[in-house]
């Protein structure tokens, strides 16, 4: 009988041995390479790693020192503002005494030399206080991300400065779809909307950077108007009063955007203030959606918003500058041109700030 041929297989024991040896060699090479990468083997590499560790420690110490410096600056700023307030009060007393001297009859028995001596003492106290006041300090400190403090195009000045922050629902986002979506969220999520947080930061930046000689008020407006601190609309606060400015900023941070925008109502109320504001800083994102003494539901066209805007501008009296910070908003093509016209007519300014400001 013929012998049966034995079947052969290419995957014999020898082949598996070769594959196993190859795999083991690859694993060994990988471990050796990883070891070489992770562990410095030369003196130079060890020295570099030691220097890196030293630099990391120095960075940590520097961060701790920076925190201490910032705390010190805050304390110095508070003392400076207190000194400025005292100097201002002394100057008022000096002016009052001088006016009394001018009204005194020369033939009267009033102690004029005593008054002059008192004025001299007050002036000496005022001069000593002013020497302790460094320049450039503020009653309220605010620094944006990345230390951004620049602003080109809008002068920060005025004796009576009114800051108007648009707190309507459109301040929740830049697109109509997201505005509608965020409008139905909880108040906590509305406060966390990036566009609204940016609006709050601009308000804080303005409060922090206005001159110390100014009197300030901050209003939040949509269909209604409210003072940021919850007090009277007609109140003015000195820029040197740290406690008042802190309350205004806290009120800005508590606000929740809602409803439409009535610009005519807020301009009318501003013109009724006594004393009247000479500089208005308006932070908004578009033209109004509601007119004075009117209520609207549903959509509104760009042309209708344009007409409402100029009706609101008619409420302004001569001598009041309006400076606008215009944030982006979808579907409002007439906004930029209209606020530019407002800046020209009131001798104010218009700025569309960069996305990373303040």
C-alpha positions as CSV (number, residue, x, y, z in Angstrom):
1,X,0.0,0.0,0.0
2,X,1.3,3.5,-0.7
3,X,2.2,5.7,2.3
4,X,-0.1,8.5,3.2
5,X,1.5,11.9,2.9
6,X,1.7,13.8,6.2
7,X,0.1,17.2,6.2
8,X,2.5,20.1,7.0
9,X,1.7,23.5,8.6
10,X,3.7,26.7,8.2
11,X,3.0,27.5,11.8
12,X,5.3,25.0,13.3
13,X,7.0,25.2,16.7
14,X,10.1,26.8,15.2
15,X,8.0,29.6,13.6
16,X,6.3,30.4,16.9
17,X,9.7,30.5,18.6
18,X,10.9,33.1,16.1
19,X,7.8,35.3,16.5
20,X,8.1,35.2,20.3
21,X,11.8,36.1,20.2
22,X,11.0,39.0,17.8
23,X,8.2,40.3,20.1
24,X,10.5,40.1,23.1
25,X,13.2,42.0,21.3
26,X,10.7,44.8,20.4
27,X,9.5,45.0,24.0
28,X,13.1,45.2,25.3
29,X,14.0,48.0,22.8
30,X,10.9,49.9,23.9
31,X,11.8,49.6,27.6
32,X,15.4,50.7,26.9
33,X,14.3,53.7,24.9
34,X,11.8,54.8,27.5
35,X,14.4,54.4,30.2
36,X,16.8,56.6,28.3
37,X,14.1,59.3,27.7
38,X,12.8,59.4,31.3
39,X,16.1,59.2,33.3
40,X,19.0,61.5,32.7
41,X,22.1,59.5,32.3
42,X,24.7,62.2,31.8
43,X,26.0,64.8,34.2
44,X,24.7,67.6,32.0
45,X,21.2,66.2,31.9
46,X,21.1,65.8,35.7
47,X,22.3,69.4,36.0
48,X,19.5,70.7,33.7
49,X,16.9,68.8,35.6
50,X,18.2,70.2,38.9
51,X,18.0,73.8,37.4
52,X,14.4,73.2,36.2
53,X,13.4,72.1,39.7
54,X,15.0,75.2,41.2
55,X,13.2,77.4,38.7
56,X,9.9,75.8,39.6
57,X,10.5,76.5,43.3
58,X,11.3,80.1,42.5
59,X,8.1,80.5,40.5
60,X,6.1,79.2,43.4
61,X,7.8,81.7,45.8
62,X,7.2,84.5,43.3
63,X,3.5,83.8,43.1
64,X,3.3,83.9,46.9
65,X,5.1,87.2,46.9
66,X,2.8,88.6,44.2
67,X,-0.2,87.8,46.3
68,X,1.3,89.7,49.3
69,X,2.1,92.7,47.0
70,X,-1.4,92.9,45.7
71,X,-2.8,92.8,49.3
72,X,-0.4,95.6,50.2
73,X,-1.4,97.7,47.2
74,X,-5.1,97.3,48.2
75,X,-4.4,98.5,51.7
76,X,-2.3,101.4,50.4
77,X,-5.1,102.3,48.0
78,X,-7.7,102.4,50.8
79,X,-5.5,104.7,52.9
80,X,-4.9,106.9,49.9
81,X,-8.6,107.3,49.2
82,X,-9.2,108.1,52.9
83,X,-6.5,110.8,52.7
84,X,-8.1,112.3,49.6
85,X,-11.5,112.4,51.2
86,X,-10.0,114.3,54.2
87,X,-8.2,116.7,52.0
88,X,-11.4,117.4,50.1
89,X,-13.3,118.0,53.4
90,X,-10.5,120.4,54.6
91,X,-10.7,122.4,51.4
92,X,-14.4,122.8,51.8
93,X,-13.9,124.1,55.4
94,X,-11.3,126.5,54.1
95,X,-13.6,127.9,51.4
96,X,-16.4,128.2,53.9
97,X,-14.2,130.2,56.4
98,X,-12.9,132.5,53.6
99,X,-16.5,133.3,52.5
100,X,-17.4,134.1,56.1
101,X,-14.4,136.5,56.3
102,X,-15.5,138.3,53.2
103,X,-19.0,138.9,54.6
104,X,-17.8,140.3,58.0
105,X,-18.1,144.0,58.5
106,X,-14.7,145.5,59.2
107,X,-16.1,147.6,62.1
108,X,-17.6,144.5,63.9
109,X,-16.0,142.9,66.9
110,X,-15.7,139.5,65.2
111,X,-12.3,137.7,65.6
112,X,-11.1,137.9,62.1
113,X,-7.4,137.2,63.0
114,X,-8.6,134.0,64.7
115,X,-10.4,132.9,61.6
116,X,-7.3,133.7,59.5
117,X,-5.2,131.6,61.9
118,X,-7.6,128.7,61.6
119,X,-7.5,128.9,57.8
120,X,-3.7,128.8,58.0
121,X,-3.8,125.7,60.2
122,X,-6.3,124.0,57.8
123,X,-4.2,124.8,54.8
124,X,-1.1,123.3,56.5
125,X,-3.0,120.1,57.3
126,X,-4.3,119.9,53.7
127,X,-0.8,120.3,52.3
128,X,0.6,117.6,54.6
129,X,-2.2,115.2,53.5
130,X,-1.6,115.9,49.8
131,X,2.1,115.0,50.2
132,X,1.1,111.5,51.4
133,X,-1.2,110.9,48.4
134,X,0.5,109.1,45.5
135,X,-0.9,109.7,42.1
136,X,-2.9,107.2,40.0
137,X,-4.8,105.4,42.9
138,X,-8.5,104.5,42.7
139,X,-11.2,104.0,45.2
140,X,-12.2,100.7,43.6
141,X,-9.6,98.4,41.9
142,X,-10.5,96.3,38.9
143,X,-8.1,94.5,36.6
144,X,-9.3,92.5,33.6
145,X,-7.9,89.2,32.5
146,X,-4.3,89.4,31.2
147,X,-3.8,92.8,32.9
148,X,-5.7,94.5,30.0
149,X,-6.3,98.2,31.1
150,X,-6.0,99.9,27.7
151,X,-8.9,101.7,26.0
152,X,-8.7,103.8,22.9
153,X,-11.4,106.2,21.8
154,X,-13.4,107.0,24.9
155,X,-12.1,109.7,27.4
156,X,-12.9,108.9,31.0
157,X,-13.9,112.2,32.6
158,X,-16.9,114.2,33.9
159,X,-18.1,115.8,37.1
160,X,-21.4,113.8,37.2
161,X,-21.0,110.5,35.4
162,X,-23.9,108.1,34.7
163,X,-23.1,104.5,33.7
164,X,-26.0,102.8,32.0
165,X,-25.9,99.0,31.7
166,X,-28.3,97.3,29.3
167,X,-29.8,94.4,31.3
168,X,-32.2,93.2,28.6
169,X,-32.5,89.5,27.5
170,X,-30.3,90.2,24.4
171,X,-27.3,90.6,26.7
172,X,-27.4,86.9,27.3
173,X,-25.8,86.0,24.0
174,X,-24.8,87.2,20.5
175,X,-27.1,85.0,18.4
176,X,-30.9,85.0,18.5
177,X,-31.2,81.2,18.9
178,X,-28.9,81.2,22.0
179,X,-30.7,84.2,23.4
180,X,-34.0,82.4,23.3
181,X,-32.4,79.3,24.8
182,X,-30.7,81.1,27.6
183,X,-33.8,83.2,28.4
184,X,-35.6,80.1,29.6
185,X,-32.8,79.0,31.9
186,X,-32.5,79.6,35.6
187,X,-31.2,82.9,37.0
188,X,-28.0,81.2,38.0
189,X,-27.2,80.1,34.5
190,X,-28.3,83.5,33.1
191,X,-25.7,85.2,35.3
192,X,-23.0,82.8,34.0
193,X,-23.7,83.8,30.4
194,X,-20.3,84.9,28.9
195,X,-21.8,88.0,27.2
196,X,-23.5,89.2,30.4
197,X,-20.3,88.6,32.5
198,X,-18.4,90.7,30.0
199,X,-21.0,93.5,30.4
200,X,-20.6,93.3,34.1
201,X,-16.8,93.5,33.7
202,X,-17.1,96.6,31.6
203,X,-19.3,98.3,34.2
204,X,-16.7,97.4,36.9
205,X,-13.9,98.7,34.7
206,X,-15.6,102.0,34.3
207,X,-16.3,102.4,38.0
208,X,-12.7,101.6,38.8
209,X,-11.1,104.0,36.2
210,X,-13.2,107.2,36.4
211,X,-11.4,110.2,37.9
212,X,-11.5,110.6,41.7
213,X,-13.0,114.0,41.3
214,X,-16.2,112.6,39.7
215,X,-19.5,111.8,41.2
216,X,-20.9,108.5,39.9
217,X,-24.2,106.6,39.5
218,X,-24.9,103.2,37.9
219,X,-28.2,102.3,36.4
220,X,-29.4,98.9,35.1
221,X,-32.2,99.1,32.5
222,X,-34.4,97.0,30.3
223,X,-38.1,97.8,30.3
224,X,-37.6,99.3,33.8
225,X,-34.8,101.2,35.4
226,X,-33.1,100.5,38.8
227,X,-30.0,101.9,40.5
228,X,-27.3,99.2,40.8
229,X,-27.2,99.6,44.6
230,X,-31.0,99.4,44.9
231,X,-31.3,103.0,46.3
232,X,-32.7,106.2,44.7
233,X,-32.1,106.8,41.0
234,X,-31.2,110.5,41.7
235,X,-28.4,109.7,44.1
236,X,-24.7,110.6,43.3
237,X,-21.7,108.9,44.9
238,X,-18.2,110.4,45.2
239,X,-15.5,108.4,43.4
240,X,-13.4,108.6,46.5
241,X,-16.0,106.7,48.6
242,X,-14.8,103.0,48.6
243,X,-17.9,101.7,50.4
244,X,-20.4,103.3,47.9
245,X,-18.5,102.0,44.9
246,X,-18.3,98.5,46.3
247,X,-22.1,98.5,46.7
248,X,-22.6,99.6,43.1
249,X,-20.3,96.8,41.9
250,X,-22.1,94.3,44.0
251,X,-25.4,95.4,42.6
252,X,-24.1,94.9,39.1
253,X,-23.0,91.4,39.9
254,X,-26.5,90.5,41.3
255,X,-28.5,91.6,38.3
256,X,-30.2,89.1,35.9
257,X,-30.9,90.1,32.2
258,X,-34.5,90.0,31.2
259,X,-37.2,91.6,29.0
260,X,-36.7,94.2,26.2
261,X,-34.9,97.5,25.9
262,X,-36.5,100.8,26.5
263,X,-33.9,103.5,25.7
264,X,-36.3,106.4,25.7
265,X,-37.4,105.7,29.3
266,X,-33.8,105.7,30.6
267,X,-32.8,108.8,28.7
268,X,-35.8,110.7,30.0
269,X,-35.0,109.7,33.6
270,X,-31.4,110.7,33.2
271,X,-32.4,114.2,32.1
272,X,-34.5,114.6,35.3
273,X,-31.5,114.0,37.6
274,X,-30.3,116.9,39.7
275,X,-27.5,117.7,39.0
276,X,-27.9,116.5,35.5
277,X,-25.1,114.1,34.2
278,X,-22.6,115.7,31.9
279,X,-21.2,112.3,30.7
280,X,-23.1,109.1,30.1
281,X,-21.4,105.8,29.5
282,X,-23.8,103.4,27.8
283,X,-23.1,99.7,27.6
284,X,-25.5,97.9,25.2
285,X,-25.6,95.6,22.2
286,X,-28.2,97.1,19.8
287,X,-31.1,99.4,19.2
288,X,-34.2,99.5,21.5
289,X,-37.1,97.1,21.1
290,X,-39.7,99.1,23.1
291,X,-40.6,102.8,22.8
292,X,-41.6,105.3,25.5
293,X,-45.1,104.6,27.0
294,X,-45.6,101.6,24.8
295,X,-45.5,97.8,25.1
296,X,-44.6,95.4,22.3
297,X,-44.8,91.7,21.9
298,X,-43.5,89.5,19.1
299,X,-40.9,90.5,16.6
300,X,-39.7,94.0,15.5
301,X,-38.0,95.0,12.3
302,X,-34.7,96.8,12.0
303,X,-36.4,99.9,10.6
304,X,-38.8,100.1,13.6
305,X,-35.9,99.8,16.0
306,X,-34.1,102.5,14.1
307,X,-37.1,104.9,14.6
308,X,-37.4,104.0,18.3
309,X,-33.7,104.8,18.7
310,X,-33.9,108.4,17.3
311,X,-37.1,109.1,19.3
312,X,-35.1,108.1,22.4
313,X,-32.2,110.4,21.4
314,X,-34.7,113.3,21.2
315,X,-35.1,113.0,25.0
316,X,-31.5,114.1,25.6
317,X,-30.7,117.7,26.4
318,X,-27.8,119.7,25.1
319,X,-24.5,119.5,26.9
320,X,-24.7,115.8,27.7
321,X,-22.1,113.5,26.1
322,X,-23.0,109.9,25.4
323,X,-20.2,107.4,25.0
324,X,-21.3,103.9,23.9
325,X,-19.7,100.5,24.3
326,X,-21.4,98.5,21.6
327,X,-21.3,94.7,22.0
328,X,-22.1,92.3,19.2
329,X,-25.6,91.1,18.4
330,X,-27.0,89.1,15.4
331,X,-29.7,90.7,13.3
332,X,-29.3,94.4,14.1
333,X,-27.7,96.0,11.0
334,X,-28.6,99.6,11.9
335,X,-27.0,99.6,15.4
336,X,-23.4,100.6,14.6
337,X,-24.4,103.5,12.3
338,X,-27.0,104.8,14.7
339,X,-24.7,104.9,17.7
340,X,-22.0,106.5,15.6
341,X,-24.6,109.2,14.8
342,X,-25.3,109.6,18.5
343,X,-21.6,110.0,19.3
344,X,-21.3,112.8,16.6
345,X,-24.5,114.6,17.7
346,X,-23.5,114.6,21.4
347,X,-19.7,115.0,21.0
348,X,-19.3,111.7,22.6
349,X,-17.6,108.4,21.4
350,X,-18.4,104.9,20.1
351,X,-16.3,101.9,20.8
352,X,-16.8,98.2,19.8
353,X,-14.3,96.6,22.2
354,X,-12.2,93.6,21.4
355,X,-13.5,90.2,22.4
356,X,-10.8,89.8,25.1
357,X,-11.5,93.3,26.7
358,X,-11.6,94.1,29.6
